[in-house]
Amino acid sequence: MKSDYIRLVDSHCHNCLRCVRACPTNAMTYLHNQPRIEANDCILCGRCYAACPHDAKSQKSEFRQVKAWLDAGEEVILSAAPSFAVIWENIGALKNLLIRRGFKEVEETARGAAMVSRAYLNLMQEHKMKNIITTCCPAVNTLIEKEYPDLIDQMAPVVSPLIAHGRMIKKNHPDAKVVFLSPCIAKYKEIEDARFAGAVDACISMEEAVTWVQNDLKEDEYEEWEAFEGSVARIYPGAGGVIATLPENENYEYLPVDGIERVKVMLESIRKGELEGCLLEVNSCRGACLSGPLLSHFAHTEFAGQLRINKVTARLPKVTPGELPVDMKAVWKDDSSFHPKHTEEEIRRQMIAMGKTSPMKIHDCGGCGYESCRLKAIAVLDGKADPKICLPEALEAAQSLSNVVLDNTPNGIIVVDNDLNIREMNKISRKILNLDMVNPAGMPLEGILPNEALIDLVRNAGRKTAYFHCYYEMYEKLFEHAIVNVKEQGIKVIILMDRTRETLQEAELAAMRDKTMEVTQQVINDQMRTVQEIASMLGETTAKSKTALLKLQKVMDGETL
């Protein structure tokens, strides 16, 4: 099943496999020379989108729908994620811009974040959970539901700041459309989750918003940040931001973990029973929401944004426990995907089929997108990976083939740089040029093939292969040269074909042909002479016979001789 939230643009794909290597759940597959996303394994962390340098990934867009609501004059309220600070210096300027474009109101999602922090404090006061894993990041929530369902009971039963804020807006404006300004792809799926239905109606990315209003941006437009209860929650999008809003708690220790790989290590640690009594702030993005995937493809100022947030949250009071104005409860569920089990014998046979026949062949380099050759073999058995894609094996095969060709070709091969200094020579070249005991690297080409016409031809070699014949007295050899210009690599290749023996054989054949023609001509001449002599003798004999026959006729006729 394909993803509806991250779409692949095949025409832009360069088959570089960066997306495959970036995917932390191996949901990005590569088969039949095309990348594909297995939606059942995808957590929408957006790593593949952020990693792609060729614009071969696009995210789901709901901007047209939002624009249609605005054009129709509907009541539309924007919830702006706190990470807006990496693009706009203050919420006042952003608010004015978007209200001029038709939004009824622009509020900060940080208001919902303040309620989430209060909900966490209430949980810590109850002290019923072994650990409390924050649930602000939908990508991490999906990861746990899919790959760590045994840890669901340690997920905070609390909605994200977005859902909390959406519910609060809907409570105050029942007929309004709520739109989220997002740095995150996973939020698009979160608002469509049936468990949170009705809280938020659509998302637009920060890049879409910037493109839309960029002509109205004014550098000198500034308004003071509006204070509200729990304003400190504006610090949420930075790593450790949730914890920064909480006062010290005697029941739980605080641990921030950002980056999906580190989150997975932390979850494994919980499985092993190594962590207990902790509130664990988790974010799938390294650097949390300030480096969200939808901020990755256009210019933004992540660290300047962090400074802006720090300035407006410094010395603000922490969030306190208490009543909550809307329902904050979330129920998490086991959503683990089916993955076939393979026997050790099946895995071993697949590794052998992939060429992993000895420990020296098992590289575990990760170049194919899998952490180990074993995991790659399992992916192949699952039908999710191409067994032929192995960078070390491909390099070794290419080098092996190259060496076989160079070592076994009957022709000499000389590689020179643009200054016509020798970079490489194969064994045959060194043998026929009597350089077996010498390292020719760095020597000028004219030092071993002293011919001005050849040097000029090599220096000025164009796209087409050029050919040149020359006899070298120093080698007593006649060479045919094929000159190839590899412009992209700044080298020229001279292929030496020894034509000495062939030329001698041709000369011998020519001499033999001349001798044969001479002998043939002599035989013809002798034959003609013999024929002429025979003809002469036959002529005399015929004359004598004629005379005798005439005489005999006269006798028979009774004539007197």
Buried (B, 14 or more C-beta within 10 A) or exposed (E): EEBEBBBBEEEEBEEBBBBBBBBBBBBBBBEEEEBBBBBBBBBBBBBBBBBBEEEBBBBBBBBEBBBEBBEEEBBBBBBBBBBBBBBBBBBBBBBBBBEEBBBBBBBBBBBBBBBBBBBBBBBBEEEEBEBBBBBBBBBBBBBBBBBBBEBBEBBBBBBBBBBBBBBBBBEEBEEBBBBBBBBBBBBBBBBBBEEBEEBBBBBBBBBBBBEBBEEEEEEEBEEEBEEEEBBBBBBBBBBBBBBBBBEEBEBBBBBBBBBBEBBBEBBEBBEEEEBEEBBBBBBBBEBBBBBBBBBBBEEBBBEEBBEBBBEBBEEBEBBEBEEBEBEBEBEBEEBEEEEEEBEEEBBBBBBEEBBBEEEEBBBBEBBBBBEEBBBBBBBBBBEBBBBEBBEBBEEBEEEEEEEEEBEEEEBBBBBBBEEBBBBBBBBBBBEBBEBEEEEBEEBBBEEBBEBEEBBEBBBEBEEEEBEBEBEBEEBEBBBBBBBBBEEEEEBBBBBBBBBBEEBEEEEEEEEEEEEEEEEEEEEEEEEEEEEEEEEEEEEEEEEEEEEEEEEEEEEEEEEEE
